[in-house]
């Protein structure tokens, strides 16, 4: 009899544990590490890949085409999301993704999620992802395009996001207080639409949060927490963290080769046919010498050029 009671207690504890886990919207560290096995670098305490600040800074100069080409060659051909309205369109958005996933509101599920959050001292669900943001992050939210009574970000939450990250957002849904958000310098943001209404559960249950730092979908792109976000020219590129350095390095090599080629064309040293085709050994040697001669003047980190020259055979 005692043995049967113990078995029953274990089963009950398992059920309760699984119920709590089902209500928990933030991914566990172990799950996140398991879903990002190609990243071998530093991670945040919660397991999110932490691309270095140096790579983030260098990424600002990468073109959309350069990023796309590297990712496509690596098998990631669908990492660009289109069709955005913009805040500060002349600026570039770069940072590490923190993802949030919302779904249409359903009272029983919303209550289960919200109750667990309240036990953990959390308040409105729209601020849960904001609470975990740090400098260099980009808040990336799948709000499934919700408009009327859907906005979970206005100028108050926007200011909180900017204070924590120094960045803007990628938000597939309607924002409110867009005029106020435009007054935040550096809040470079990509969003779907504008609506003056606001998210107000449980009275008007339009949306509910179901995932924080879970895999999410933005337009036709699967986005992972820790992806490097590059937003410019009206599109957003989501770069897997293990490809970020390759994207930056490839871009810098292309940029240097273009600078050299354009200068030599202006000087008349080579023809357009010579520069457009595969470079001869003579041009490659000239390029290496040009890099070494101008190493302190070029818009690429000096240490990268030194390593690049070290690895060359010309």
C-alpha positions as CSV (number, residue, x, y, z in Angstrom):
1,X,0.0,0.0,0.0
2,X,2.8,2.4,0.9
3,X,4.6,1.6,-2.3
4,X,1.5,2.4,-4.3
5,X,1.1,5.7,-2.5
6,X,4.7,6.6,-3.3
7,X,4.2,5.8,-6.9
8,X,1.1,7.9,-7.0
9,X,2.9,10.8,-5.4
10,X,5.7,10.6,-7.9
11,X,3.2,10.6,-10.8
12,X,1.3,13.5,-9.3
13,X,4.6,15.5,-8.9
14,X,5.5,14.7,-12.5
15,X,2.1,16.0,-13.8
16,X,2.4,19.2,-11.7
17,X,6.0,19.8,-13.0
18,X,4.9,19.3,-16.6
19,X,2.0,21.6,-16.0
20,X,4.3,24.3,-14.8
21,X,6.7,23.8,-17.7
22,X,3.8,24.0,-20.1
23,X,2.9,27.4,-18.7
24,X,6.5,28.7,-18.8
25,X,7.0,30.8,-21.9
26,X,10.8,31.4,-21.7
27,X,13.0,28.7,-23.1
28,X,15.3,26.9,-20.8
29,X,19.1,27.3,-21.0
30,X,19.5,23.6,-21.9
31,X,16.9,23.8,-24.7
32,X,18.4,26.9,-26.2
33,X,21.9,25.5,-26.2
34,X,20.6,22.3,-27.8
35,X,18.9,24.3,-30.6
36,X,22.0,26.4,-31.4
37,X,24.7,23.7,-31.5
38,X,26.8,25.4,-34.3
39,X,27.6,28.3,-32.0
40,X,30.8,27.6,-30.1
41,X,31.5,31.0,-28.7
42,X,30.4,32.9,-25.6
43,X,26.8,32.7,-24.4
44,X,24.7,34.8,-22.0
45,X,23.8,33.1,-18.7
46,X,20.4,31.9,-20.2
47,X,22.3,30.1,-23.1
48,X,21.7,32.7,-25.8
49,X,24.6,33.0,-28.2
50,X,26.6,36.2,-27.6
51,X,28.2,37.5,-30.8
52,X,30.9,39.9,-29.8
53,X,30.5,43.7,-29.7
54,X,33.3,44.0,-32.2
55,X,31.4,41.9,-34.8
56,X,28.3,43.9,-34.1
57,X,30.1,47.2,-34.8
58,X,31.7,45.9,-38.0
59,X,28.4,44.5,-39.2
60,X,27.0,48.0,-39.6
61,X,29.0,48.4,-42.8
62,X,27.9,45.1,-44.4
63,X,25.5,45.4,-47.3
64,X,22.4,43.3,-47.6
65,X,23.7,41.7,-50.7
66,X,27.0,40.6,-49.0
67,X,25.1,39.1,-46.1
68,X,22.7,37.3,-48.3
69,X,25.4,35.8,-50.5
70,X,27.4,34.4,-47.6
71,X,24.2,32.9,-46.0
72,X,22.9,31.5,-49.3
73,X,26.3,29.8,-49.9
74,X,26.0,28.3,-46.4
75,X,22.5,27.0,-47.1
76,X,20.5,29.8,-45.4
77,X,18.8,31.3,-48.4
78,X,15.6,32.7,-46.7
79,X,16.9,34.9,-43.9
80,X,15.6,38.3,-45.2
81,X,12.2,39.9,-44.2
82,X,10.6,42.5,-46.3
83,X,7.7,45.0,-46.2
84,X,8.3,47.2,-43.2
85,X,7.4,50.7,-42.0
86,X,10.4,52.5,-40.6
87,X,11.4,54.7,-37.7
88,X,14.7,56.6,-38.5
89,X,15.0,55.0,-41.9
90,X,18.4,56.6,-42.6
91,X,20.0,54.6,-39.7
92,X,21.2,51.0,-39.5
93,X,19.8,48.5,-36.9
94,X,22.3,45.9,-35.7
95,X,22.2,43.8,-32.6
96,X,21.5,40.4,-31.0
97,X,17.9,39.1,-31.3
98,X,15.8,38.6,-28.2
99,X,12.6,36.9,-29.6
100,X,9.0,37.1,-28.4
101,X,6.1,35.2,-29.9
102,X,2.4,36.3,-29.4
103,X,-0.7,34.5,-30.5
104,X,-4.4,35.4,-30.6
105,X,-5.8,35.6,-27.1
106,X,-7.6,32.6,-25.6
107,X,-8.9,33.0,-22.0
108,X,-7.9,29.7,-20.5
109,X,-4.4,29.7,-22.0
110,X,-3.8,33.4,-21.2
111,X,-4.9,32.8,-17.6
112,X,-2.6,29.8,-17.1
113,X,0.4,31.8,-18.5
114,X,-0.4,35.0,-16.7
115,X,-1.0,33.2,-13.3
116,X,2.5,31.7,-13.5
117,X,4.0,35.1,-14.4
118,X,2.3,36.7,-11.4
119,X,3.7,34.1,-9.1
120,X,7.2,35.0,-10.4
121,X,6.5,38.7,-9.7
122,X,5.8,39.7,-13.3
123,X,3.2,42.2,-14.4
124,X,1.8,42.9,-17.9
125,X,2.8,40.2,-20.4
126,X,3.9,42.8,-23.0
127,X,6.8,43.8,-20.7
128,X,8.1,40.3,-20.0
129,X,10.6,40.2,-22.9
130,X,11.6,43.8,-22.2
131,X,12.7,42.8,-18.7
132,X,15.5,40.6,-20.0
133,X,16.9,42.9,-22.6
134,X,20.5,44.1,-22.3
135,X,22.8,46.5,-24.3
136,X,23.2,45.5,-27.9
137,X,20.0,43.5,-28.0
138,X,17.2,43.9,-30.6
139,X,13.7,43.1,-29.5
140,X,12.2,40.9,-32.2
141,X,8.5,40.2,-31.9
142,X,6.0,38.1,-33.8
143,X,2.8,39.9,-33.1
144,X,1.1,38.1,-36.1
145,X,0.3,41.5,-37.7
146,X,-2.2,42.3,-35.0
147,X,-3.7,45.8,-35.4
148,X,-6.9,46.9,-33.6
149,X,-6.4,46.6,-29.8
150,X,-3.2,44.7,-30.6
151,X,-0.3,47.2,-29.9
152,X,1.9,46.1,-27.0
153,X,4.5,48.8,-27.6
154,X,4.0,52.6,-27.3
155,X,6.3,55.4,-26.3
156,X,6.6,54.2,-22.7
157,X,7.6,50.6,-23.5
158,X,9.7,52.0,-26.4
159,X,11.7,54.2,-24.1
160,X,12.2,51.3,-21.7
161,X,13.5,49.1,-24.6
162,X,15.9,51.8,-25.8
163,X,17.2,52.5,-22.3
164,X,18.1,48.8,-21.9
165,X,19.4,48.1,-25.4
166,X,20.4,51.4,-27.1
167,X,18.6,49.9,-30.0
168,X,15.2,49.7,-31.8
169,X,12.9,46.8,-32.6
170,X,11.7,44.5,-35.3
171,X,7.9,44.2,-34.6
172,X,5.5,42.3,-36.8
173,X,2.4,44.1,-35.6
174,X,0.9,47.5,-35.0
175,X,2.7,50.1,-32.9
176,X,1.0,53.0,-31.1
177,X,2.5,56.4,-30.2
178,X,4.6,56.3,-33.3
179,X,5.2,60.1,-33.1
180,X,6.6,59.6,-29.6
181,X,8.8,56.7,-30.7
182,X,10.2,58.9,-33.5
183,X,11.4,61.3,-30.8
184,X,13.8,58.6,-29.4
185,X,17.2,59.1,-31.0
186,X,18.6,55.8,-32.1
187,X,15.3,53.9,-31.9
188,X,15.8,52.6,-35.4
189,X,12.8,50.3,-35.9
190,X,11.0,48.1,-38.4
191,X,7.3,47.6,-37.8
192,X,4.2,46.4,-39.7
193,X,1.5,49.1,-39.1
194,X,0.2,51.8,-36.8
195,X,-2.9,51.8,-34.7
196,X,-3.9,54.3,-31.9
197,X,-5.5,51.5,-29.8
198,X,-3.7,49.4,-27.2
199,X,-3.4,45.9,-25.9
200,X,-5.6,45.6,-22.8
201,X,-6.1,42.1,-21.5
202,X,-8.0,40.5,-20.0
203,X,-10.9,42.8,-20.8
204,X,-10.2,42.8,-24.5
205,X,-8.1,39.7,-25.0
206,X,-6.6,40.1,-28.5
207,X,-3.1,38.7,-28.0
208,X,-1.1,36.7,-25.4
209,X,2.6,35.9,-25.1
210,X,3.5,32.2,-25.7
211,X,7.2,32.4,-26.2
212,X,10.3,34.3,-25.0
213,X,13.6,33.4,-26.7
214,X,11.9,30.5,-28.4
215,X,12.4,30.0,-32.2
216,X,9.9,32.4,-33.8
217,X,8.7,33.5,-37.3
218,X,9.1,37.0,-38.7
219,X,7.4,37.2,-42.1
220,X,8.9,34.1,-43.9
221,X,12.0,33.9,-41.8
222,X,12.7,31.5,-38.9
223,X,14.5,33.6,-36.2
224,X,16.5,32.3,-33.3
225,X,17.4,34.1,-30.2
226,X,21.0,35.3,-30.6
227,X,20.7,35.8,-34.4
228,X,22.4,39.0,-35.5
229,X,19.9,41.4,-36.8
230,X,20.9,43.7,-39.6
231,X,18.2,46.2,-40.7
232,X,18.8,48.7,-43.5
233,X,17.2,50.0,-46.7
234,X,13.8,48.8,-45.6
235,X,14.6,45.1,-45.1
236,X,15.8,43.1,-42.1
237,X,18.4,40.3,-42.3
238,X,18.6,37.7,-39.6
239,X,22.1,36.2,-39.5
240,X,22.8,32.9,-37.6
241,X,25.4,33.7,-35.0
242,X,27.8,31.1,-36.2
243,X,27.9,32.9,-39.6
244,X,28.2,36.4,-38.3
245,X,32.0,36.6,-38.4
246,X,32.1,35.0,-41.8
247,X,29.6,37.6,-43.1
248,X,31.6,40.5,-41.7
249,X,35.0,39.2,-42.9
250,X,33.7,38.5,-46.5
251,X,32.2,41.9,-46.6
252,X,35.4,43.6,-45.6
253,X,37.4,41.7,-48.1
254,X,35.0,42.6,-50.9
255,X,35.1,46.3,-49.7
256,X,38.9,46.4,-49.7
257,X,39.1,44.7,-53.2
258,X,36.6,47.2,-54.5
259,X,38.5,50.2,-53.1
260,X,41.8,48.9,-54.6
261,X,40.2,48.0,-58.0
262,X,38.4,51.4,-58.3
263,X,41.7,53.3,-57.5
264,X,43.7,51.3,-60.0
265,X,41.0,51.9,-62.7
266,X,41.1,55.6,-62.0
267,X,44.9,55.6,-62.3
268,X,44.6,53.7,-65.5
269,X,47.0,50.9,-64.3
270,X,44.6,48.1,-65.2
271,X,41.7,47.8,-67.6
272,X,38.1,47.2,-66.6
273,X,38.4,43.7,-68.1
274,X,41.3,42.9,-65.9
275,X,39.6,44.1,-62.7
276,X,36.2,42.5,-63.6
277,X,37.8,39.1,-64.3
278,X,39.7,36.7,-62.0
279,X,42.7,38.7,-60.9
280,X,46.1,37.6,-62.1
281,X,49.0,36.9,-59.7
282,X,50.4,40.3,-60.6
283,X,47.3,42.1,-59.5
284,X,47.0,40.0,-56.4
285,X,50.6,40.9,-55.4
286,X,49.8,44.5,-56.1
287,X,46.7,44.3,-53.9
288,X,48.7,42.8,-51.0
289,X,51.3,45.6,-51.3
290,X,48.5,48.2,-51.5
291,X,46.9,46.7,-48.3
292,X,50.2,46.8,-46.5
293,X,51.0,50.4,-47.6
294,X,47.6,51.7,-46.6
295,X,46.9,49.5,-43.6
296,X,46.3,52.4,-41.2
297,X,44.0,54.4,-43.5
298,X,41.5,51.7,-44.5
299,X,38.0,51.3,-43.0
300,X,38.7,47.8,-41.7
301,X,40.3,46.9,-38.4
302,X,44.1,46.9,-38.8
303,X,44.5,43.5,-37.0
304,X,42.1,41.9,-39.5
305,X,44.2,43.2,-42.5
306,X,47.4,41.9,-40.8
307,X,45.9,38.4,-40.4
308,X,44.5,38.5,-44.0
309,X,48.0,39.4,-45.3
310,X,49.6,36.7,-43.2
311,X,47.3,34.0,-44.7
312,X,47.8,35.1,-48.3
313,X,50.3,33.5,-50.7
314,X,51.0,36.6,-52.8
